[in-house]
Amino acid sequence: NEDAPQYEAARLSQALAEDPRTAELGIGVTVRPGEVFLRGEVLTDERRERIAQVIAELAPDRTIHNDVQVSNYAEPDGEERLR
């Protein structure tokens, strides 16, 4: 018996927040029959892949749609100079 989609989504969101591999609070999770949709923004490709990995472990019977974007905010090189 599957949990209601909103409870399943909450469970998966909590797992992303608590798992030390991800520790992500800002990822949106939507659950539909047989599918999980992920959306949000992270800083690296590696973190994006870890999010999908954690969800795959928790929902192995579902197709994962990883729509998490990698932001283009690069760390500045060297010192920032104000003029």
Secondary structure, 3 states (H helix, E strand, C coil): CCCCHHHHHHHHHHHHHHCCCCCCCCCEEEEECCEEEEEEEECCHHHHHHHHHHHHHHCCCCEEEEEEEECCCCCCCCCCCCC
